[in-house]
Structures are given as structure tokens and as C-alpha cells.
């Protein structure tokens, strides 16, 4: 007579299937890591008078295992009003950055710094160029035509990062439990200052509020930059003159 009761092996298979389905449906519990940055010793009026602490990138790099993240997404760095927006852009390694030109003039975004050298060439209003950033590091972006245009792309080997808003606060969502190396990037801080801020943090299944992070701008020197040919920028010209057949007033 055939038994109506399941065998041990069938129970084991059923339990294994249940666990696999459960893990697919229920994500690993993750936490939100929050904190606040304060900038000190600044010469910038926006910091001294208006207490603008925006643009600081805080990242968490897993210590004992590689971070898993999608690498084929696109984000934008807009060119408008002769400015790159956002001025500070944090991305995970592998991300494509689109450089749409929404000015009525030509632009030519480039970087000659070691993190990732690129040159998208001269392109017209209403068009865009795209660059994939595959190497972690700091990419300083300029326009070969307009010396006043600059931006910074912070390329990270982790998906766990955030950029501070005006009051200095930041939030890094969906961080799995584990050990992480916390690092900060601020464009007006020295490398030694930023290295001293790095530390390990432990993320558990509950939200983690970090102690305030104080970054000094003492010792920072603003260095002039050259164009993509390594030469000093020419005197500003009438932007409309670069259009073929443009009317000159």
C-alpha cells in the first residue's frame, strides 16, 4: 500500500523550494545611513554667510565583499547658462554620463585629469554627447571654449553614496548590514584632510545615524586650469560668432 505521508526527501525538496522562493520575494533587510557635514575655515561666501554645505560626497565601500550594482545606467550633466549642472556629480563606476547642450551656443566638454581623460569635441545646441566612466576616481570637467565652466564627477566603486544638500545633511538608502569604509570628497579640501576623515562603520538592520562630519577647507588653493591643448584660454569672444553664417551685430 502506498503511504499518504510525504517522505523525508520530498519534505526536504519542498522546504528548499520554499526557502528559495522566500529569498527571491523578500529582500535582504537593508538600512538607511544618515548624517550631516559641516564645513569650516572656508573663504567662500556661500559657506561663511549662507552656511551652504552642499556638494560633499559621502560613500560606503564594503570591506569584506565586493559591492553589487548595475553599471549601464545613464545620468545627466546639463550644460546651460554656461554652467555644468550639477556641479558635483557622484556616480557608480560603469555609469554613462550624458552631456546635453541646452545653451544657444556650442560647448566642448573635456577632462585631462588622470582619473579618466575624455574629450567629446565641439557640438551644437540641442545635441548631446555621452561618456562611460569605468575607473573610480575624481574627474574634473571643463569646457574647452568657456574657461569659467567647471564640474566634478566622483566615480565610485560602490552604489552606496550620497551628496549633501544645502544644510549639510545626507542619506544613503538601502545599505545591507556589514562593515564599510566611509570616505568623503569635498572639492575644497586637501587630500590629507579627506584621508583623515576615512573610517570604518558597521551597518546593522536598523537605521544608522552617523556622528557629525566636520571638514576644514584650510590649506585649499584654487588652481587655474588650461584648455584641452594645455594652453591658456584665449580672451572671451562673442559666442554667436562660432555659428556658420551667424549674423554679426
MOZI-V54638 format. One record per residue. N is the residue number from 1. RES is the residue in one small letter. NEAR is the number of other ideal C-beta (glycine too) atoms within 10 Angstrom. Layout:
N|RES|NEAR  N|RES|NEAR
This chain:
1|x|3  2|x|3  3|x|6  4|x|5  5|x|6  6|x|11  7|x|9  8|x|7  9|x|8  10|x|10  11|x|11  12|x|11  13|x|12  14|x|11  15|x|10  16|x|10  17|x|10  18|x|10  19|x|10  20|x|10  21|x|10  22|x|9  23|x|10  24|x|8  25|x|7  26|x|8  27|x|9  28|x|9  29|x|10  30|x|14  31|x|18  32|x|14  33|x|23  34|x|16  35|x|20  36|x|16  37|x|24  38|x|16  39|x|25  40|x|12  41|x|16  42|x|18  43|x|11  44|x|13  45|x|9  46|x|14  47|x|18  48|x|13  49|x|8  50|x|10  51|x|12  52|x|18  53|x|24  54|x|19  55|x|22  56|x|25  57|x|23  58|x|25  59|x|23  60|x|25  61|x|19  62|x|19  63|x|12  64|x|7  65|x|9  66|x|9  67|x|16  68|x|9  69|x|15  70|x|9  71|x|14  72|x|8  73|x|11  74|x|10  75|x|15  76|x|15  77|x|19  78|x|17  79|x|26  80|x|13  81|x|9  82|x|14  83|x|16  84|x|22  85|x|13  86|x|17  87|x|15  88|x|18  89|x|23  90|x|21  91|x|21  92|x|21  93|x|19  94|x|16  95|x|23  96|x|15  97|x|22  98|x|13  99|x|23  100|x|18  101|x|23  102|x|14  103|x|18  104|x|12  105|x|17  106|x|19  107|x|27  108|x|21  109|x|26  110|x|18  111|x|22  112|x|16  113|x|16  114|x|10  115|x|16  116|x|18  117|x|12  118|x|19  119|x|14  120|x|17  121|x|11  122|x|14  123|x|17  124|x|13  125|x|14  126|x|10  127|x|12  128|x|14  129|x|19  130|x|12  131|x|21  132|x|14  133|x|25  134|x|11  135|x|13  136|x|16  137|x|15  138|x|17  139|x|22  140|x|14  141|x|21  142|x|23  143|x|24  144|x|21  145|x|20  146|x|19  147|x|17  148|x|10  149|x|19  150|x|15  151|x|24  152|x|22  153|x|25  154|x|21  155|x|21  156|x|23  157|x|16  158|x|21  159|x|20  160|x|23  161|x|19  162|x|19  163|x|17  164|x|26  165|x|15  166|x|12  167|x|13  168|x|20  169|x|14  170|x|23  171|x|13  172|x|23  173|x|12  174|x|12  175|x|20  176|x|17  177|x|15  178|x|15  179|x|14  180|x|25  181|x|14  182|x|19  183|x|19  184|x|21  185|x|21  186|x|24  187|x|18  188|x|21  189|x|23  190|x|15  191|x|9  192|x|8  193|x|18  194|x|15  195|x|11  196|x|13  197|x|18  198|x|11  199|x|12  200|x|11  201|x|17  202|x|10  203|x|21  204|x|10  205|x|11  206|x|10  207|x|13  208|x|19  209|x|10  210|x|16  211|x|8  212|x|9  213|x|21  214|x|13  215|x|23  216|x|18  217|x|18  218|x|12  219|x|12  220|x|17  221|x|6  222|x|8  223|x|5  224|x|7  225|x|15  226|x|13  227|x|17  228|x|18  229|x|9  230|x|8  231|x|8  232|x|11  233|x|16  234|x|9  235|x|6  236|x|10  237|x|9  238|x|10  239|x|16  240|x|13  241|x|10  242|x|13  243|x|14  244|x|4  245|x|4  246|x|11  247|x|7  248|x|7  249|x|5
